[in-house]
Every structure is written in C-alpha cells, then in structure tokens.
C-alpha cells in the first residue's frame, strides 16, 4: 500500500494552510513550518486511525516527522 499520497493530502488539506500544492514526500516539513508540535499530534492520530497502526511514543521524534518519507517509515514500522 502506498501511504505517501494520503499523508501528503492530509497535510495539505487538514494540517497546514502554508503547504504548497506541489509538496513532495522529501520536502522538510519542520524547517518549512508546515508541521509543528500540535500538527504532529493530529497527524499521529490520523495515521493510527487511517492505517490501523500504533505509533510508539518513542517514535514521536522530530526526525521521524521531518519528511513524508520519514513518516511512511513510521507507518510501515507500526
């Protein structure tokens, strides 16, 4: 299953008013201000519900939410 398109769409439509339409899975979400601590919590809830995974609290690190590619790794691990 391809997770990146769904995650990108959720970020663009639900979490960030500043996310560009051409947001890529390798773009840095933290440095660009697209994600912040609250949006990471909301994104984590989305991931757990949408993909029926459990995100371990130890995985809630900036590195794991820096890009959509990194987020996909968290999802596939869970």
mmJSON file of the N, C-alpha and C atoms, coordinates in Angstrom:
{"data_MODEL":{"atom_site":{
"group_PDB":["ATOM","ATOM","ATOM","ATOM","ATOM","ATOM","ATOM","ATOM","ATOM","ATOM","ATOM","ATOM","ATOM","ATOM","ATOM","ATOM","ATOM","ATOM","ATOM","ATOM","ATOM","ATOM","ATOM","ATOM","ATOM","ATOM","ATOM","ATOM","ATOM","ATOM","ATOM","ATOM","ATOM","ATOM","ATOM","ATOM","ATOM","ATOM","ATOM","ATOM","ATOM","ATOM","ATOM","ATOM","ATOM","ATOM","ATOM","ATOM","ATOM","ATOM","ATOM","ATOM","ATOM","ATOM","ATOM","ATOM","ATOM","ATOM","ATOM","ATOM","ATOM","ATOM","ATOM","ATOM","ATOM","ATOM","ATOM","ATOM","ATOM","ATOM","ATOM","ATOM","ATOM","ATOM","ATOM","ATOM","ATOM","ATOM","ATOM","ATOM","ATOM","ATOM","ATOM","ATOM","ATOM","ATOM","ATOM","ATOM","ATOM","ATOM","ATOM","ATOM","ATOM","ATOM","ATOM","ATOM","ATOM","ATOM","ATOM","ATOM","ATOM","ATOM","ATOM","ATOM","ATOM","ATOM","ATOM","ATOM","ATOM","ATOM","ATOM","ATOM","ATOM","ATOM","ATOM","ATOM","ATOM","ATOM","ATOM","ATOM","ATOM","ATOM","ATOM","ATOM","ATOM","ATOM","ATOM","ATOM","ATOM","ATOM","ATOM","ATOM","ATOM","ATOM","ATOM","ATOM","ATOM","ATOM","ATOM","ATOM","ATOM","ATOM","ATOM","ATOM","ATOM","ATOM","ATOM","ATOM","ATOM","ATOM","ATOM","ATOM","ATOM","ATOM","ATOM","ATOM","ATOM","ATOM","ATOM","ATOM","ATOM","ATOM","ATOM","ATOM","ATOM","ATOM","ATOM","ATOM","ATOM","ATOM","ATOM","ATOM","ATOM","ATOM","ATOM","ATOM","ATOM","ATOM","ATOM","ATOM","ATOM","ATOM","ATOM","ATOM","ATOM","ATOM","ATOM","ATOM","ATOM","ATOM","ATOM","ATOM","ATOM","ATOM","ATOM","ATOM","ATOM","ATOM","ATOM","ATOM","ATOM","ATOM","ATOM","ATOM","ATOM","ATOM","ATOM","ATOM","ATOM","ATOM","ATOM","ATOM","ATOM","ATOM","ATOM","ATOM","ATOM","ATOM","ATOM","ATOM","ATOM","ATOM","ATOM","ATOM","ATOM","ATOM","ATOM","ATOM","ATOM","ATOM","ATOM","ATOM","ATOM","ATOM"],
"id":[1,2,3,4,5,6,7,8,9,10,11,12,13,14,15,16,17,18,19,20,21,22,23,24,25,26,27,28,29,30,31,32,33,34,35,36,37,38,39,40,41,42,43,44,45,46,47,48,49,50,51,52,53,54,55,56,57,58,59,60,61,62,63,64,65,66,67,68,69,70,71,72,73,74,75,76,77,78,79,80,81,82,83,84,85,86,87,88,89,90,91,92,93,94,95,96,97,98,99,100,101,102,103,104,105,106,107,108,109,110,111,112,113,114,115,116,117,118,119,120,121,122,123,124,125,126,127,128,129,130,131,132,133,134,135,136,137,138,139,140,141,142,143,144,145,146,147,148,149,150,151,152,153,154,155,156,157,158,159,160,161,162,163,164,165,166,167,168,169,170,171,172,173,174,175,176,177,178,179,180,181,182,183,184,185,186,187,188,189,190,191,192,193,194,195,196,197,198,199,200,201,202,203,204,205,206,207,208,209,210,211,212,213,214,215,216,217,218,219,220,221,222,223,224,225,226,227,228,229,230,231,232,233,234],
"type_symbol":["N","C","C","N","C","C","N","C","C","N","C","C","N","C","C","N","C","C","N","C","C","N","C","C","N","C","C","N","C","C","N","C","C","N","C","C","N","C","C","N","C","C","N","C","C","N","C","C","N","C","C","N","C","C","N","C","C","N","C","C","N","C","C","N","C","C","N","C","C","N","C","C","N","C","C","N","C","C","N","C","C","N","C","C","N","C","C","N","C","C","N","C","C","N","C","C","N","C","C","N","C","C","N","C","C","N","C","C","N","C","C","N","C","C","N","C","C","N","C","C","N","C","C","N","C","C","N","C","C","N","C","C","N","C","C","N","C","C","N","C","C","N","C","C","N","C","C","N","C","C","N","C","C","N","C","C","N","C","C","N","C","C","N","C","C","N","C","C","N","C","C","N","C","C","N","C","C","N","C","C","N","C","C","N","C","C","N","C","C","N","C","C","N","C","C","N","C","C","N","C","C","N","C","C","N","C","C","N","C","C","N","C","C","N","C","C","N","C","C","N","C","C","N","C","C","N","C","C","N","C","C","N","C","C"],
"label_atom_id":["N","CA","C","N","CA","C","N","CA","C","N","CA","C","N","CA","C","N","CA","C","N","CA","C","N","CA","C","N","CA","C","N","CA","C","N","CA","C","N","CA","C","N","CA","C","N","CA","C","N","CA","C","N","CA","C","N","CA","C","N","CA","C","N","CA","C","N","CA","C","N","CA","C","N","CA","C","N","CA","C","N","CA","C","N","CA","C","N","CA","C","N","CA","C","N","CA","C","N","CA","C","N","CA","C","N","CA","C","N","CA","C","N","CA","C","N","CA","C","N","CA","C","N","CA","C","N","CA","C","N","CA","C","N","CA","C","N","CA","C","N","CA","C","N","CA","C","N","CA","C","N","CA","C","N","CA","C","N","CA","C","N","CA","C","N","CA","C","N","CA","C","N","CA","C","N","CA","C","N","CA","C","N","CA","C","N","CA","C","N","CA","C","N","CA","C","N","CA","C","N","CA","C","N","CA","C","N","CA","C","N","CA","C","N","CA","C","N","CA","C","N","CA","C","N","CA","C","N","CA","C","N","CA","C","N","CA","C","N","CA","C","N","CA","C","N","CA","C","N","CA","C","N","CA","C","N","CA","C","N","CA","C","N","CA","C","N","CA","C","N","CA","C"],
"label_alt_id":[null,null,null,null,null,null,null,null,null,null,null,null,null,null,null,null,null,null,null,null,null,null,null,null,null,null,null,null,null,null,null,null,null,null,null,null,null,null,null,null,null,null,null,null,null,null,null,null,null,null,null,null,null,null,null,null,null,null,null,null,null,null,null,null,null,null,null,null,null,null,null,null,null,null,null,null,null,null,null,null,null,null,null,null,null,null,null,null,null,null,null,null,null,null,null,null,null,null,null,null,null,null,null,null,null,null,null,null,null,null,null,null,null,null,null,null,null,null,null,null,null,null,null,null,null,null,null,null,null,null,null,null,null,null,null,null,null,null,null,null,null,null,null,null,null,null,null,null,null,null,null,null,null,null,null,null,null,null,null,null,null,null,null,null,null,null,null,null,null,null,null,null,null,null,null,null,null,null,null,null,null,null,null,null,null,null,null,null,null,null,null,null,null,null,null,null,null,null,null,null,null,null,null,null,null,null,null,null,null,null,null,null,null,null,null,null,null,null,null,null,null,null,null,null,null,null,null,null,null,null,null,null,null,null],
"label_comp_id":["UNK","UNK","UNK","UNK","UNK","UNK","UNK","UNK","UNK","UNK","UNK","UNK","UNK","UNK","UNK","UNK","UNK","UNK","UNK","UNK","UNK","UNK","UNK","UNK","UNK","UNK","UNK","UNK","UNK","UNK","UNK","UNK","UNK","UNK","UNK","UNK","UNK","UNK","UNK","UNK","UNK","UNK","UNK","UNK","UNK","UNK","UNK","UNK","UNK","UNK","UNK","UNK","UNK","UNK","UNK","UNK","UNK","UNK","UNK","UNK","UNK","UNK","UNK","UNK","UNK","UNK","UNK","UNK","UNK","UNK","UNK","UNK","UNK","UNK","UNK","UNK","UNK","UNK","UNK","UNK","UNK","UNK","UNK","UNK","UNK","UNK","UNK","UNK","UNK","UNK","UNK","UNK","UNK","UNK","UNK","UNK","UNK","UNK","UNK","UNK","UNK","UNK","UNK","UNK","UNK","UNK","UNK","UNK","UNK","UNK","UNK","UNK","UNK","UNK","UNK","UNK","UNK","UNK","UNK","UNK","UNK","UNK","UNK","UNK","UNK","UNK","UNK","UNK","UNK","UNK","UNK","UNK","UNK","UNK","UNK","UNK","UNK","UNK","UNK","UNK","UNK","UNK","UNK","UNK","UNK","UNK","UNK","UNK","UNK","UNK","UNK","UNK","UNK","UNK","UNK","UNK","UNK","UNK","UNK","UNK","UNK","UNK","UNK","UNK","UNK","UNK","UNK","UNK","UNK","UNK","UNK","UNK","UNK","UNK","UNK","UNK","UNK","UNK","UNK","UNK","UNK","UNK","UNK","UNK","UNK","UNK","UNK","UNK","UNK","UNK","UNK","UNK","UNK","UNK","UNK","UNK","UNK","UNK","UNK","UNK","UNK","UNK","UNK","UNK","UNK","UNK","UNK","UNK","UNK","UNK","UNK","UNK","UNK","UNK","UNK","UNK","UNK","UNK","UNK","UNK","UNK","UNK","UNK","UNK","UNK","UNK","UNK","UNK","UNK","UNK","UNK","UNK","UNK","UNK"],
"label_asym_id":["A","A","A","A","A","A","A","A","A","A","A","A","A","A","A","A","A","A","A","A","A","A","A","A","A","A","A","A","A","A","A","A","A","A","A","A","A","A","A","A","A","A","A","A","A","A","A","A","A","A","A","A","A","A","A","A","A","A","A","A","A","A","A","A","A","A","A","A","A","A","A","A","A","A","A","A","A","A","A","A","A","A","A","A","A","A","A","A","A","A","A","A","A","A","A","A","A","A","A","A","A","A","A","A","A","A","A","A","A","A","A","A","A","A","A","A","A","A","A","A","A","A","A","A","A","A","A","A","A","A","A","A","A","A","A","A","A","A","A","A","A","A","A","A","A","A","A","A","A","A","A","A","A","A","A","A","A","A","A","A","A","A","A","A","A","A","A","A","A","A","A","A","A","A","A","A","A","A","A","A","A","A","A","A","A","A","A","A","A","A","A","A","A","A","A","A","A","A","A","A","A","A","A","A","A","A","A","A","A","A","A","A","A","A","A","A","A","A","A","A","A","A","A","A","A","A","A","A","A","A","A","A","A","A"],
"label_entity_id":["1","1","1","1","1","1","1","1","1","1","1","1","1","1","1","1","1","1","1","1","1","1","1","1","1","1","1","1","1","1","1","1","1","1","1","1","1","1","1","1","1","1","1","1","1","1","1","1","1","1","1","1","1","1","1","1","1","1","1","1","1","1","1","1","1","1","1","1","1","1","1","1","1","1","1","1","1","1","1","1","1","1","1","1","1","1","1","1","1","1","1","1","1","1","1","1","1","1","1","1","1","1","1","1","1","1","1","1","1","1","1","1","1","1","1","1","1","1","1","1","1","1","1","1","1","1","1","1","1","1","1","1","1","1","1","1","1","1","1","1","1","1","1","1","1","1","1","1","1","1","1","1","1","1","1","1","1","1","1","1","1","1","1","1","1","1","1","1","1","1","1","1","1","1","1","1","1","1","1","1","1","1","1","1","1","1","1","1","1","1","1","1","1","1","1","1","1","1","1","1","1","1","1","1","1","1","1","1","1","1","1","1","1","1","1","1","1","1","1","1","1","1","1","1","1","1","1","1","1","1","1","1","1","1"],
"label_seq_id":[1,1,1,2,2,2,3,3,3,4,4,4,5,5,5,6,6,6,7,7,7,8,8,8,9,9,9,10,10,10,11,11,11,12,12,12,13,13,13,14,14,14,15,15,15,16,16,16,17,17,17,18,18,18,19,19,19,20,20,20,21,21,21,22,22,22,23,23,23,24,24,24,25,25,25,26,26,26,27,27,27,28,28,28,29,29,29,30,30,30,31,31,31,32,32,32,33,33,33,34,34,34,35,35,35,36,36,36,37,37,37,38,38,38,39,39,39,40,40,40,41,41,41,42,42,42,43,43,43,44,44,44,45,45,45,46,46,46,47,47,47,48,48,48,49,49,49,50,50,50,51,51,51,52,52,52,53,53,53,54,54,54,55,55,55,56,56,56,57,57,57,58,58,58,59,59,59,60,60,60,61,61,61,62,62,62,63,63,63,64,64,64,65,65,65,66,66,66,67,67,67,68,68,68,69,69,69,70,70,70,71,71,71,72,72,72,73,73,73,74,74,74,75,75,75,76,76,76,77,77,77,78,78,78],
"pdbx_PDB_ins_code":[null,null,null,null,null,null,null,null,null,null,null,null,null,null,null,null,null,null,null,null,null,null,null,null,null,null,null,null,null,null,null,null,null,null,null,null,null,null,null,null,null,null,null,null,null,null,null,null,null,null,null,null,null,null,null,null,null,null,null,null,null,null,null,null,null,null,null,null,null,null,null,null,null,null,null,null,null,null,null,null,null,null,null,null,null,null,null,null,null,null,null,null,null,null,null,null,null,null,null,null,null,null,null,null,null,null,null,null,null,null,null,null,null,null,null,null,null,null,null,null,null,null,null,null,null,null,null,null,null,null,null,null,null,null,null,null,null,null,null,null,null,null,null,null,null,null,null,null,null,null,null,null,null,null,null,null,null,null,null,null,null,null,null,null,null,null,null,null,null,null,null,null,null,null,null,null,null,null,null,null,null,null,null,null,null,null,null,null,null,null,null,null,null,null,null,null,null,null,null,null,null,null,null,null,null,null,null,null,null,null,null,null,null,null,null,null,null,null,null,null,null,null,null,null,null,null,null,null,null,null,null,null,null,null],
"Cartn_x":[0.843,0.0,0.888,0.498,1.244,0.657,1.422,0.934,1.185,2.25,2.673,1.588,0.869,-0.146,-1.24,-1.672,-2.709,-2.182,-0.957,-0.356,-0.155,0.343,0.533,-0.798,-1.838,-3.147,-3.691,-3.524,-3.987,-3.247,-1.959,-1.174,-1.636,-1.815,-2.193,-3.61,-4.521,-5.921,-6.347,-5.709,-6.181,-5.222,-3.936,-2.969,-2.285,-2.157,-1.333,-1.947,-2.088,-2.538,-1.374,-0.158,1.023,1.663,1.144,1.739,1.492,2.544,2.365,1.61,0.928,0.196,1.131,2.365,3.329,4.239,3.742,4.502,4.953,6.213,6.797,7.091,7.179,7.404,8.781,9.699,11.045,11.232,10.209,10.312,10.357,11.161,11.277,10.058,9.265,8.013,8.219,9.294,9.54,10.239,11.316,12.053,11.198,10.275,9.423,8.223,8.023,6.908,5.576,5.591,4.343,3.799,4.677,4.265,4.859,4.069,4.55,4.132,4.347,4.088,2.609,1.703,0.276,-0.1,0.382,0.031,0.634,1.754,2.326,1.403,0.839,-0.114,-1.334,-1.877,-3.042,-2.696,-1.53,-1.097,-0.941,-0.414,-0.251,-1.612,-2.603,-3.956,-4.498,-4.278,-4.707,-4.037,-2.737,-2.001,-2.542,-2.767,-3.245,-4.643,-5.504,-6.865,-6.922,-6.289,-6.366,-5.7,-4.562,-3.771,-3.775,-4.553,-4.691,-3.328,-2.509,-1.194,-1.108,-0.137,0.15,1.496,1.492,2.741,3.276,4.417,5.051,5.475,5.237,5.669,7.158,7.97,9.401,9.658,8.676,8.824,8.404,7.924,7.493,8.696,9.581,10.779,10.741,11.402,11.418,11.927,12.919,13.482,12.436,11.514,10.5,9.362,9.308,8.26,8.821,10.097,10.767,10.277,10.018,9.532,8.418,7.659,6.637,7.309,8.453,9.191,9.516,9.915,10.201,8.918,7.83,6.548,6.096,6.307,5.956,6.719,7.974,8.761,8.145,7.637,6.967,5.723,4.952,3.715,4.018,5.003,5.308,5.912,6.523,7.061,5.936,4.887,3.776,2.875],
"Cartn_y":[-1.188,0.0,1.252,2.192,3.443,4.457,4.824,5.723,7.2,7.491,8.881,9.78,9.357,10.266,10.653,9.702,10.002,10.928,10.715,11.565,12.977,13.09,14.408,15.15,14.47,15.101,15.56,14.73,15.107,16.344,16.371,17.524,18.789,18.687,19.867,20.35,19.434,19.842,20.048,19.362,19.406,20.072,20.048,20.496,21.817,22.169,23.337,24.211,25.475,26.447,26.917,26.622,27.099,26.029,24.808,23.744,24.026,23.975,24.229,23.076,23.384,22.356,21.283,21.669,20.719,20.115,20.02,19.434,18.023,17.746,16.442,15.655,14.347,13.493,13.684,14.304,14.54,15.953,16.802,18.179,18.185,19.09,19.189,19.918,19.188,19.711,20.568,20.33,21.062,22.39,22.347,23.58,24.587,24.09,24.98,25.493,24.962,25.403,24.772,23.778,23.104,22.307,21.654,20.92,21.573,21.55,21.97,20.881,21.106,20.055,19.637,20.585,20.242,19.46,19.87,19.157,17.754,17.551,16.197,15.3,15.827,15.045,14.691,15.668,15.414,14.436,14.571,13.661,12.241,12.119,10.806,10.138,10.887,10.343,9.889,10.695,10.325,9.026,8.921,7.724,6.478,6.587,5.437,5.016,5.979,5.687,5.233,5.994,5.73,4.418,4.121,2.968,1.837,2.0,0.969,0.501,1.474,1.196,1.867,1.449,2.093,2.795,4.088,4.847,4.851,4.23,4.125,5.521,5.845,7.16,7.437,6.4,6.574,7.045,6.849,7.265,8.714,9.381,10.781,11.709,11.607,12.443,13.341,14.472,15.353,14.643,13.804,13.105,12.255,11.667,10.797,11.562,12.866,13.681,14.807,14.685,15.714,15.742,14.575,14.46,13.419,13.427,12.391,11.035,10.995,9.727,9.137,9.988,9.522,9.063,9.76,9.389,8.038,7.785,6.471,5.372,5.625,4.62,4.321,5.335,5.142,4.289,4.58,3.829,2.377,2.131,0.753,-0.03,0.668,0.02,-0.39,0.483,0.267,-0.801],
"Cartn_z":[0.0,0.0,0.0,-0.787,-0.884,0.093,1.118,2.164,1.858,1.132,0.93,0.333,-0.711,-1.269,-0.276,0.529,1.524,2.616,3.029,4.063,3.524,2.309,1.693,1.592,1.154,1.006,2.357,3.378,4.722,5.236,5.046,5.489,4.77,3.456,2.667,2.968,3.221,3.385,4.831,5.758,7.144,8.125,7.837,8.844,8.561,7.315,7.013,5.938,6.27,5.279,4.413,4.843,4.119,3.245,3.287,2.471,0.99,0.193,-1.243,-1.916,-2.994,-3.736,-4.283,-4.565,-5.118,-4.038,-2.82,-1.714,-2.09,-1.866,-2.195,-0.923,-1.053,0.116,0.734,-0.001,0.537,1.084,0.978,1.489,3.012,3.565,5.011,5.585,6.35,6.896,8.134,8.847,10.087,9.819,9.04,8.74,7.986,7.17,6.386,7.175,8.389,9.225,8.869,8.007,7.626,8.801,9.542,10.744,11.984,13.058,14.372,15.36,16.627,17.616,17.654,17.552,17.56,16.31,15.166,13.939,13.922,14.58,14.682,15.493,16.564,17.364,16.522,15.795,14.936,13.816,13.247,12.201,12.745,13.943,14.56,14.751,15.209,15.354,14.003,12.963,11.615,11.172,11.359,10.938,11.618,12.908,13.669,13.233,12.95,12.536,11.078,10.205,8.763,8.368,8.982,8.562,9.588,10.655,11.679,12.202,12.573,13.147,14.513,15.274,16.544,16.422,16.699,16.68,18.105,18.276,19.582,20.047,21.317,21.821,21.583,21.561,21.29,19.854,18.971,17.577,17.344,18.369,18.239,18.386,17.407,17.384,16.145,16.197,15.02,13.757,13.908,12.753,12.032,12.785,12.202,11.531,11.723,11.122,10.262,9.931,9.151,7.697,7.143,5.768,5.724,4.654,4.48,4.312,3.664,3.541,4.911,5.849,7.207,7.902,7.675,8.275,7.752,6.476,5.893,6.597,6.94,7.663,9.035,9.695,10.993,10.801,9.757,9.497,9.178,8.345,7.961,9.128,10.052,11.262,12.2,12.283,13.208,12.742],
"occupancy":[1.0,1.0,1.0,1.0,1.0,1.0,1.0,1.0,1.0,1.0,1.0,1.0,1.0,1.0,1.0,1.0,1.0,1.0,1.0,1.0,1.0,1.0,1.0,1.0,1.0,1.0,1.0,1.0,1.0,1.0,1.0,1.0,1.0,1.0,1.0,1.0,1.0,1.0,1.0,1.0,1.0,1.0,1.0,1.0,1.0,1.0,1.0,1.0,1.0,1.0,1.0,1.0,1.0,1.0,1.0,1.0,1.0,1.0,1.0,1.0,1.0,1.0,1.0,1.0,1.0,1.0,1.0,1.0,1.0,1.0,1.0,1.0,1.0,1.0,1.0,1.0,1.0,1.0,1.0,1.0,1.0,1.0,1.0,1.0,1.0,1.0,1.0,1.0,1.0,1.0,1.0,1.0,1.0,1.0,1.0,1.0,1.0,1.0,1.0,1.0,1.0,1.0,1.0,1.0,1.0,1.0,1.0,1.0,1.0,1.0,1.0,1.0,1.0,1.0,1.0,1.0,1.0,1.0,1.0,1.0,1.0,1.0,1.0,1.0,1.0,1.0,1.0,1.0,1.0,1.0,1.0,1.0,1.0,1.0,1.0,1.0,1.0,1.0,1.0,1.0,1.0,1.0,1.0,1.0,1.0,1.0,1.0,1.0,1.0,1.0,1.0,1.0,1.0,1.0,1.0,1.0,1.0,1.0,1.0,1.0,1.0,1.0,1.0,1.0,1.0,1.0,1.0,1.0,1.0,1.0,1.0,1.0,1.0,1.0,1.0,1.0,1.0,1.0,1.0,1.0,1.0,1.0,1.0,1.0,1.0,1.0,1.0,1.0,1.0,1.0,1.0,1.0,1.0,1.0,1.0,1.0,1.0,1.0,1.0,1.0,1.0,1.0,1.0,1.0,1.0,1.0,1.0,1.0,1.0,1.0,1.0,1.0,1.0,1.0,1.0,1.0,1.0,1.0,1.0,1.0,1.0,1.0,1.0,1.0,1.0,1.0,1.0,1.0,1.0,1.0,1.0,1.0,1.0,1.0],
"B_iso_or_equiv":[0.0,0.0,0.0,0.0,0.0,0.0,0.0,0.0,0.0,0.0,0.0,0.0,0.0,0.0,0.0,0.0,0.0,0.0,0.0,0.0,0.0,0.0,0.0,0.0,0.0,0.0,0.0,0.0,0.0,0.0,0.0,0.0,0.0,0.0,0.0,0.0,0.0,0.0,0.0,0.0,0.0,0.0,0.0,0.0,0.0,0.0,0.0,0.0,0.0,0.0,0.0,0.0,0.0,0.0,0.0,0.0,0.0,0.0,0.0,0.0,0.0,0.0,0.0,0.0,0.0,0.0,0.0,0.0,0.0,0.0,0.0,0.0,0.0,0.0,0.0,0.0,0.0,0.0,0.0,0.0,0.0,0.0,0.0,0.0,0.0,0.0,0.0,0.0,0.0,0.0,0.0,0.0,0.0,0.0,0.0,0.0,0.0,0.0,0.0,0.0,0.0,0.0,0.0,0.0,0.0,0.0,0.0,0.0,0.0,0.0,0.0,0.0,0.0,0.0,0.0,0.0,0.0,0.0,0.0,0.0,0.0,0.0,0.0,0.0,0.0,0.0,0.0,0.0,0.0,0.0,0.0,0.0,0.0,0.0,0.0,0.0,0.0,0.0,0.0,0.0,0.0,0.0,0.0,0.0,0.0,0.0,0.0,0.0,0.0,0.0,0.0,0.0,0.0,0.0,0.0,0.0,0.0,0.0,0.0,0.0,0.0,0.0,0.0,0.0,0.0,0.0,0.0,0.0,0.0,0.0,0.0,0.0,0.0,0.0,0.0,0.0,0.0,0.0,0.0,0.0,0.0,0.0,0.0,0.0,0.0,0.0,0.0,0.0,0.0,0.0,0.0,0.0,0.0,0.0,0.0,0.0,0.0,0.0,0.0,0.0,0.0,0.0,0.0,0.0,0.0,0.0,0.0,0.0,0.0,0.0,0.0,0.0,0.0,0.0,0.0,0.0,0.0,0.0,0.0,0.0,0.0,0.0,0.0,0.0,0.0,0.0,0.0,0.0,0.0,0.0,0.0,0.0,0.0,0.0],
"pdbx_formal_charge":[null,null,null,null,null,null,null,null,null,null,null,null,null,null,null,null,null,null,null,null,null,null,null,null,null,null,null,null,null,null,null,null,null,null,null,null,null,null,null,null,null,null,null,null,null,null,null,null,null,null,null,null,null,null,null,null,null,null,null,null,null,null,null,null,null,null,null,null,null,null,null,null,null,null,null,null,null,null,null,null,null,null,null,null,null,null,null,null,null,null,null,null,null,null,null,null,null,null,null,null,null,null,null,null,null,null,null,null,null,null,null,null,null,null,null,null,null,null,null,null,null,null,null,null,null,null,null,null,null,null,null,null,null,null,null,null,null,null,null,null,null,null,null,null,null,null,null,null,null,null,null,null,null,null,null,null,null,null,null,null,null,null,null,null,null,null,null,null,null,null,null,null,null,null,null,null,null,null,null,null,null,null,null,null,null,null,null,null,null,null,null,null,null,null,null,null,null,null,null,null,null,null,null,null,null,null,null,null,null,null,null,null,null,null,null,null,null,null,null,null,null,null,null,null,null,null,null,null,null,null,null,null,null,null],
"auth_seq_id":[1,1,1,2,2,2,3,3,3,4,4,4,5,5,5,6,6,6,7,7,7,8,8,8,9,9,9,10,10,10,11,11,11,12,12,12,13,13,13,14,14,14,15,15,15,16,16,16,17,17,17,18,18,18,19,19,19,20,20,20,21,21,21,22,22,22,23,23,23,24,24,24,25,25,25,26,26,26,27,27,27,28,28,28,29,29,29,30,30,30,31,31,31,32,32,32,33,33,33,34,34,34,35,35,35,36,36,36,37,37,37,38,38,38,39,39,39,40,40,40,41,41,41,42,42,42,43,43,43,44,44,44,45,45,45,46,46,46,47,47,47,48,48,48,49,49,49,50,50,50,51,51,51,52,52,52,53,53,53,54,54,54,55,55,55,56,56,56,57,57,57,58,58,58,59,59,59,60,60,60,61,61,61,62,62,62,63,63,63,64,64,64,65,65,65,66,66,66,67,67,67,68,68,68,69,69,69,70,70,70,71,71,71,72,72,72,73,73,73,74,74,74,75,75,75,76,76,76,77,77,77,78,78,78],
"auth_comp_id":["UNK","UNK","UNK","UNK","UNK","UNK","UNK","UNK","UNK","UNK","UNK","UNK","UNK","UNK","UNK","UNK","UNK","UNK","UNK","UNK","UNK","UNK","UNK","UNK","UNK","UNK","UNK","UNK","UNK","UNK","UNK","UNK","UNK","UNK","UNK","UNK","UNK","UNK","UNK","UNK","UNK","UNK","UNK","UNK","UNK","UNK","UNK","UNK","UNK","UNK","UNK","UNK","UNK","UNK","UNK","UNK","UNK","UNK","UNK","UNK","UNK","UNK","UNK","UNK","UNK","UNK","UNK","UNK","UNK","UNK","UNK","UNK","UNK","UNK","UNK","UNK","UNK","UNK","UNK","UNK","UNK","UNK","UNK","UNK","UNK","UNK","UNK","UNK","UNK","UNK","UNK","UNK","UNK","UNK","UNK","UNK","UNK","UNK","UNK","UNK","UNK","UNK","UNK","UNK","UNK","UNK","UNK","UNK","UNK","UNK","UNK","UNK","UNK","UNK","UNK","UNK","UNK","UNK","UNK","UNK","UNK","UNK","UNK","UNK","UNK","UNK","UNK","UNK","UNK","UNK","UNK","UNK","UNK","UNK","UNK","UNK","UNK","UNK","UNK","UNK","UNK","UNK","UNK","UNK","UNK","UNK","UNK","UNK","UNK","UNK","UNK","UNK","UNK","UNK","UNK","UNK","UNK","UNK","UNK","UNK","UNK","UNK","UNK","UNK","UNK","UNK","UNK","UNK","UNK","UNK","UNK","UNK","UNK","UNK","UNK","UNK","UNK","UNK","UNK","UNK","UNK","UNK","UNK","UNK","UNK","UNK","UNK","UNK","UNK","UNK","UNK","UNK","UNK","UNK","UNK","UNK","UNK","UNK","UNK","UNK","UNK","UNK","UNK","UNK","UNK","UNK","UNK","UNK","UNK","UNK","UNK","UNK","UNK","UNK","UNK","UNK","UNK","UNK","UNK","UNK","UNK","UNK","UNK","UNK","UNK","UNK","UNK","UNK","UNK","UNK","UNK","UNK","UNK","UNK"],
"auth_asym_id":["A","A","A","A","A","A","A","A","A","A","A","A","A","A","A","A","A","A","A","A","A","A","A","A","A","A","A","A","A","A","A","A","A","A","A","A","A","A","A","A","A","A","A","A","A","A","A","A","A","A","A","A","A","A","A","A","A","A","A","A","A","A","A","A","A","A","A","A","A","A","A","A","A","A","A","A","A","A","A","A","A","A","A","A","A","A","A","A","A","A","A","A","A","A","A","A","A","A","A","A","A","A","A","A","A","A","A","A","A","A","A","A","A","A","A","A","A","A","A","A","A","A","A","A","A","A","A","A","A","A","A","A","A","A","A","A","A","A","A","A","A","A","A","A","A","A","A","A","A","A","A","A","A","A","A","A","A","A","A","A","A","A","A","A","A","A","A","A","A","A","A","A","A","A","A","A","A","A","A","A","A","A","A","A","A","A","A","A","A","A","A","A","A","A","A","A","A","A","A","A","A","A","A","A","A","A","A","A","A","A","A","A","A","A","A","A","A","A","A","A","A","A","A","A","A","A","A","A","A","A","A","A","A","A"],
"auth_atom_id":["N","CA","C","N","CA","C","N","CA","C","N","CA","C","N","CA","C","N","CA","C","N","CA","C","N","CA","C","N","CA","C","N","CA","C","N","CA","C","N","CA","C","N","CA","C","N","CA","C","N","CA","C","N","CA","C","N","CA","C","N","CA","C","N","CA","C","N","CA","C","N","CA","C","N","CA","C","N","CA","C","N","CA","C","N","CA","C","N","CA","C","N","CA","C","N","CA","C","N","CA","C","N","CA","C","N","CA","C","N","CA","C","N","CA","C","N","CA","C","N","CA","C","N","CA","C","N","CA","C","N","CA","C","N","CA","C","N","CA","C","N","CA","C","N","CA","C","N","CA","C","N","CA","C","N","CA","C","N","CA","C","N","CA","C","N","CA","C","N","CA","C","N","CA","C","N","CA","C","N","CA","C","N","CA","C","N","CA","C","N","CA","C","N","CA","C","N","CA","C","N","CA","C","N","CA","C","N","CA","C","N","CA","C","N","CA","C","N","CA","C","N","CA","C","N","CA","C","N","CA","C","N","CA","C","N","CA","C","N","CA","C","N","CA","C","N","CA","C","N","CA","C","N","CA","C","N","CA","C","N","CA","C","N","CA","C","N","CA","C","N","CA","C"],
"pdbx_PDB_model_num":[1,1,1,1,1,1,1,1,1,1,1,1,1,1,1,1,1,1,1,1,1,1,1,1,1,1,1,1,1,1,1,1,1,1,1,1,1,1,1,1,1,1,1,1,1,1,1,1,1,1,1,1,1,1,1,1,1,1,1,1,1,1,1,1,1,1,1,1,1,1,1,1,1,1,1,1,1,1,1,1,1,1,1,1,1,1,1,1,1,1,1,1,1,1,1,1,1,1,1,1,1,1,1,1,1,1,1,1,1,1,1,1,1,1,1,1,1,1,1,1,1,1,1,1,1,1,1,1,1,1,1,1,1,1,1,1,1,1,1,1,1,1,1,1,1,1,1,1,1,1,1,1,1,1,1,1,1,1,1,1,1,1,1,1,1,1,1,1,1,1,1,1,1,1,1,1,1,1,1,1,1,1,1,1,1,1,1,1,1,1,1,1,1,1,1,1,1,1,1,1,1,1,1,1,1,1,1,1,1,1,1,1,1,1,1,1,1,1,1,1,1,1,1,1,1,1,1,1,1,1,1,1,1,1]
}}}
